[in-house]
Amino acid sequence: MGVDANGNVVQRNTVGLFLRDLLVIAALALVISMVVKTFFLRPFYIPSASMHDTLIEDDRVLVNLLIPDVFDLTRGDVVVFEDPGGWMPVVEQEEKEPLQAFGDGVLEAVGLKPEETTNHLIKRIIGLPGDHIVCCNAYGQLVINDVAVQEPYVVLGSNTAASGIEFDVTVPEDSIWVMGDNRYNSQDSRAHQDLPTGGFVPYENIVGRAFAINWPADRMQFLGNYPEVFSDVPSRDPAE
C-alpha cells in the first residue's frame, strides 16, 4: 500500500512490480552474459585426444578472448583457433529437433553451454613470430632459437624424442607454431607443412587462450603455460 498526494490510500500491485523487476534483472543478466561471451570469455568443448594429459575427452575449457588482441601470446599458452584451412575433415552436423536447437542456441548465446563446433582446434604454442624451431637434437629435444627445451607436459608413450616428425622451421610474422601435448597422437603444425600456410596458424585464426578447465567438476583447474620451460629462449624479430 501507499498514499497519494491527497492522502488517499493506494493499493499497489506488488506482484506486478515484482515481475517487472524480475524481468529487468533477467534482461540485464542476458545482455551482460552475451557481452562477456562476445568480447571477454567463451566456453569451448573440443573432443580430442591430442592434448593428453593436459586435456582429455569431455573436458570443457574457458577461453580468454582478449588474447592476442589485447594481451600478448606467450610460448606454452594453450590456444583455441579456427582451422587455418585443410587441418580438419568436413563434418556434417547432425540435425536437431527444433526445440532442442532453440534451447541449445539460447544457452550457447549466453555462454552457459559450450559451442558445438567442428572447425576449432586446441593446441599448445611452441613457436612465436621469428622463432627458429628444430626437432630434434641428439637428446630428442626441441630446439628453439638455439636453446634446447625440456617439456614436462608432453606425453611420448614409449618414444623418447619430442616429435616423431623431424622439422626445421622459422615462424613468420603474425603466426604461431603449435603442437599437441600428446605428441605421437596429434595432427598439429607438423602434419600440415605442405598446406599453403606451411603448418603455421595466423593470428587472425586465433580465438583466444584456454586458461581453465571448468567441467567436469573433478577436473576443474587452471591451465599453466610453463614459463620455466621457455625462460632461456630469446625472442627473434621475424623481419630479420
Secondary structure, 3 states (H helix, E strand, C coil): CEECCCCCEECCCHHHHHHHHHHHHHHHHHHHHHHHHHHCEEEEECCCCCCCCCCCCCCEEEEECCCCCCCCCCCCCEEEEECCCCCCCCCCCCCCCHHHHHHHHHHHHCCCCCEECCCEEEEEEEECCCCEEEECCCCCCEEECCEEECCCCCECCCCCCCCCCCEEEECCCCEEEEECCEHHHCCCHHHHCCCCCCCCEEHHHEEEEEEEEEECHHHCEECCCCHHHHCCCCCCCCCC
